[in-house]
Amino acid sequence: MEKIVGLAKRRGFVFPGSDIYGGIGSTYDYGPLGVLLKNNIRTAWWKAMTQERDDVVGLDSAILMSPKVWEASGHLAGFSDPLVDCKNCKKRWRADHLLEAKSAEMAGLREAPVEMKDVRCPACGGELGEERQFNMMMKTFLGPVEEAAAVVYLRPETAQGIFVNFKNAQESARKRVPFGIAQVGKSFRNEITPGNFIFRTREFEQMEMEFFVKPGTDEEWFESWKQFMMDWFTRFGVKADNLRFLEHAKEKLSHYSKRTVDLEYQYPWGWGELWGCANRTDFDLKQHEKHSGQDLSYRDDLTNERYHPYVIEPALGLDRAMLVFMLDAYEEIDGGRSTTTDAVKDIETVLRFHPAIAPIKAAIFPLSKKEPLTGIAHELRNRLARRWSVQYDETGSVGKRYRRQDEIGTPFCITVDFQTVGEEGVPGDDKVTVRDRDTMLQERVAISELESYLAAKLGC
Ligand SMILES: [Zn+2]
């Protein structure tokens, strides 16, 4: 994990937020390569959802919504964590986490269940204060007056923007149930214990899809979306061995959920949540109907049946997905693997990104810093850049340049050399050397065919 965090900062994937001011709790900024990687993951998800399928449409709703939305959804009353403060060192803790830890510690040592009064501050051993509920929604004010009537919340999930637009989207897109609405956007949760780099942050980007189905078909659809989640990650290169499903126990389900299954990933600290799938039933539509007074039922125009659709929700965090793609692609090769003679034999790092996910698709190197090699290389860069994100690099040995690109996961490196342009009396062959990141095989490809060659190999 430390290696990923170090690489992420050094190569411009992820920087600590407000870095020059010493950072601000668990916020991160995405650098030049990070923004490309994030865009590619978002695009891969969006395409698989809304372009390849004809039963899912897109939406982009506002972050600020009527406070009534959060009243209806249950977030105002229920979206909270129980907290306790240490009276001595003032540290703040999640009461339920402390209780769980203490219970585990005392297991088998005594009969009576552990209570909060048995627990002391894990940091200093001090006495803990009264337990109270802390709502995780972030508050701000709409308009110039800071008063109670102007309070709005930064959305804690994108899902509610979808539910309140159910009728708008269904009618305008002329969709019949079953169909889904997908949305990508920022959400905010004032987590007490964020952590593990970009795994859990207070400001994060969600990729959520609410799939509306006829009650009674919900369990079947649940299975199908569960499979979609697994297929999507493996399709883009994440190893199936590092993925598994975890069924949530009935008694631990959220208030709206009939069933929840997590697709889990094997993180460096153990298995953890990656992509959750929940059967939200008709809870949200019925709540919004009650609170808004608007009819949110659906009428099947073929059978004339009227009902409130059930909702299957696969909800994925984009930042967390990015962490998983980086962790899974990361490989260290001890002793190096470069075939070039001047390469230093030490540990080499390769990010084996799927071509669709890789931030840079190809890098172009002139063998020397002189014309006409640099001119041809620049021209190539400009031509390929109309289609893909590519890089030009003329500094250092070719071996060093390969390693620079391997480290950021670039699938192909293209070298313009003296054979390309020819030398005294020897005509050039107008070909370049294309080197494959994973096989390290090198092929001579005609410049005129380079674009179609790359398109076929990249598949994008
Ligand atoms: Zn303390």
Residues whose N, C-alpha, C, O or C-beta is under 5 A from the ligand:
A	BS01	ZN	C86 N88 C89 K90 C121 A123 C124 G125 G126
